Amino acid sequence: MKNRIKIIPKSGVAIICSLCLIGFCLPFVDMYNGTESTMYSNITEAKEYEIDYECMKYLDKYPRGQYYQEVSNILLSKMEKYGDVARTYKLGLRYSSLKVGKELKELAYKIAETKNDYYSWNQYVEVCDSVDIRDACERLKIFTH
């Protein structure tokens, strides 16, 4: 028996070449989709409920990026509007190595101070580090007596 080499028909070769080309291009498409300017555009075009998530994605990938200050301001504004003491402080912890981390922790305190109720101070005391506790325990005690 002779070993015969099967020749792929021309349409099969075209399909294989097309798949190889697509496979070759995918990493470049993925690289483009993850660029800093694209991620910033995603933030500016995001719906209200997606903004904080998009900001976190950007800050995780580009903690000292070109749009850092703009993204930080957007995130701070969103957290101030949202008004959740615990979530704001936890984001501050997440980005504690960045300037925005300190600003988020400060904002959490300011939100609790503005609301000035048992629930807000209790949230703050439960999530904050001992170095950031300040007078929160005393303020919380006012509501328990």
N, C-alpha and C positions, 0 to 999 in steps of 0.2 A: 504494500500500500504506500502510495505516495502521500506525503503531507501536502495538503493544499492550503494555500493562504486565501482566506476569504477577503474579498475586496468589498469595502463598505460602499454602498451606492452613493452617488453624489449628494442626494438629499440628506443622508445620514451624516456625511462629512460636514455639510453646512450646519446641521443641528449641533454637532459636537463643537464646531468652531464658535458658534453663537454662544453656547453654554460656557465655553472657556473665556470668551470675551466678557460675558456678564460676570463670571467669577473673578476675573481680573479687575473689573471696574468697581465692584462692590466695596472694597476697602476705601477707595477714594471717595465714593459717595458718602460712606459712613464718616470719614474724616471731615468732609465738608459740613455734614449735618451737626457735627460736634464742635465746630469752630466757635470761638468766643463771640464773634459778632452775631452769629446765628442764634446762639443761646441768649444773648441780650435781646435780640429781636423777638424771641419767644416770650420773654418777660414782658416786653412792652405791648405785645399783641395778645397776651394771655387774658382769659376771662377772670373775673374777680376771684372766683374760688380756686384758681390755679396759680395765682401770682406768687404766693409764698413758697409753693412747691418748686416753681421755676427759679425763684431766687436762690433757694437752697441748692438746687442742681448746679447753678452757676457758681455759687460760693464754694461748693465742694470741689469743683473742677478748676476754678480760677480764683483762689483765695486772695491773690494779689493782682488780679487782672486789670485790664484797661478800663472796664466799666464798674470796677469795684465800688466806687463811691455812689454812683447812680443806683446800683443794685442794693446797696446798703440802705440808702434813703428810701427806696421803694419798699423794702422789707420792714423797715422801722415804721413807715407810714401805715402799712397794712396791719402790723401788730398793734399799733396805737388804735386804729379804727376797730379792730377785732376785739380788743380789750380783755383778752384772756391772760391773767397774771401768770398762771403756771406755764402755759405754752410759750409765752414771751420769754420767761426766765430760762426755760429749758433750751430754747434756741440760743440764748445768750451763753449757756454752758457749752452747747455744741460748737459755737464759734468763739470760744473764750480766748483763742490765740490771736484773734483779729480784733480790730478796733470796734467793729459792729457788735461783737460779743458783749463788751463792756456796756455799750449803748443800749443793747437789748435788756441787760440786767437792770440798768438804771430805769429804763422804760417800765419794766415790770413793777418796780417800786413806785414809780409815779402813777401807774394805773391803780395800784392798790390804794395809794394816798388819795387819788381823785375820787374813787368809789367810796372809800372810807367806810366799809361795812365788814361785818364778821367774815363773810365768805371770802372776800378778796384778801384780807389779811391772813386768814387761815391758809389759803392757797399759797401765798407768798412764803409763810413760815414753813410750810410743808416741803417746798421745793428748793428754797435758797440755801446756799452754803453759809456756814457760820460767819464767814467774813463779811457777808452781805446782809446779815439779819438786821442790823441797826436797831431801831426802836420798834420793830414790827411786833415783837412779843408783848411789849407794853400796850401798843395800840390794840392788839387782839384782846388783851385782858379787859380793856374798857368795855368791850361788847359782851363779856361773859359775866360781868358783875352788874 
